[in-house]
Amino acid sequence: MIENRNRLATTDARDLALECIEAGIAAGHPRRVIREAVSLEGDDTLRVAGGTDDLAQYDLGGYDEIIVLGGGNAAAHVAAALEDLLGDRIDGGVVVTDDPTETDRVAVLEGDHPVPSERGVESTRELLAAADAADERTLVLATITGGGSALMPAPARGISLADLRAVTTALLESGADIREINAVRKHCSALKGGQLARRAAPATVVSLLLSDVVGNDPSVIASGPTVPDESTFTDAIAVLERYETDVPGAVANRLDRGATGEVPETPGADDPVFGNATTHIVADGMTVLEAAREVAVDRGYEPLVLSSRIRGEAREAATTHVAIAEEVLATGVPLSPPTVLLSGGETTVTVTGDGTGGPNQEFATSAAIELADDALLEGAITVAAVDTDGIDGPIDVAGALVDETTVEERESARDALQNNDVSPYLAARDELIRTGATGTNLNDLRVVVVESASTNGD
């Protein structure tokens, strides 16, 4: 899975960190997730288990057709897994993705991520046309995964693709979190914020979600195209004001008109379009963390999952992770080495420079600076950080792997971080992790390996 694994795995700790990453990503692959969460009982009963307390059954005999609709980084792989399970019971459908795979009955159309594209607009038009054709005898299996917000652009009336690109880029660089970004995108769209469910009504819509957001709020995952939206035009305006974000006049005009009631709000929880809609989260960041945790146990390390909900500035989160690792090494608190500290979630980057990188690369660079500042570590702490979809920021690397040898001269590393230009810095040191498209998107995975004192420097 990791294309440059042999070059990166120069120590046992590095090898372990990479094994944790590979196991985590593999656990989140849709074919595995769907196989474990969705099953067919007898000829006509579809069972969906979306968690400990989430189990539902659907009588397939009650529908004239079954279609698959949706989008996201992993959407095509979910569609393929559903075809494996249901075969010719699936009558068709459309999914939009940047990671296509072969399917027999569902049309896989391409879009782009993280910035929406013209081909994404064309693909989403076909998706919406398929939703419009559904009726009360249609069962829609909605496959919604991370990345769907950008991959399924459907500009609202009066807004162009260029407008969407401008507001998306501005928000991504502002430091706004995904909930805030999506509050704006929902109100610039004809699909997001429950509007795909509105187009498919009165069909039965069963949403299968792979969550890439902290807290698993379905209305935030891919901007919630099939679930109620509680955000408002006023909320969207507040986000832009909070981050002092300049947006095109068409966007500002639509939001202002919506706030005064001239444009209808996105559908809320009491809207009848959700009368035949159910939602199941079949995988999330904890899916990844549990698989990584098992690897650590198998290798003889005591694991600790710090949180699946880490957020905030990437470079600051890295400082905290290294501090916890140093405490483990120095005092055995909260547990004694050898150990593996794990975390998930989604950090952000406030862009002030003009370089290239991503949150996980900034996390790794910041961690490497901290490790270089402590000459007593002698190989005791190794840090890896990746985005599970294989794309960290706008470039095709998953993240990076670092230790105390990564940074030899701290000033150049700090300059790279300050200029948001860490990707070339890490590439020059051969520390970037390359996976290619992984078929999934379940947020970030961070692995901190802390060796015992007796193994330091081995």
Buried (B, 14 or more C-beta within 10 A) or exposed (E): BBBBBEEBBEBBBBBBBBBBBBBBBBBBBBBBBBEEBBEBEEEBEBEBBBBEEBEEEBEBEEBEBBBBBBBBBBBBBBBBBBBEBBEEBBBBBBBBBBBBBEBEBBBBBBBBBBBBBEBBBBBBBEBBEBBEBBEEEBBBBBBBBBBBBBBBBBBBEEBEBEBBBBBBBBBBBBBBBBBBBBBBBBBBBBBBBBBBBBBBBBBBBBBBBBBBBBEBBBBBBBBBBBBBBBBBBBBBBBBBEEBEBEBBEBBBBBBEEBBEEEBEBBBBEEBEBBEBBBBBBBBBBBBBBBBBBBBBEEBEBBBBBBEBBBBBBBBEBBBBBBEBBBEBBEEEEEEBBBBBBBBBBBBBBEBEBEBBBBBBBBBBBBBBBBBBEBEEBBBBBBBBBBBBBBBBBBEEBBBBBBBBBBBEEEEEBBBBBEBBBBBEBBBEBEBBBBBBBBBBBBBBBBBBBBBBEEBBEE
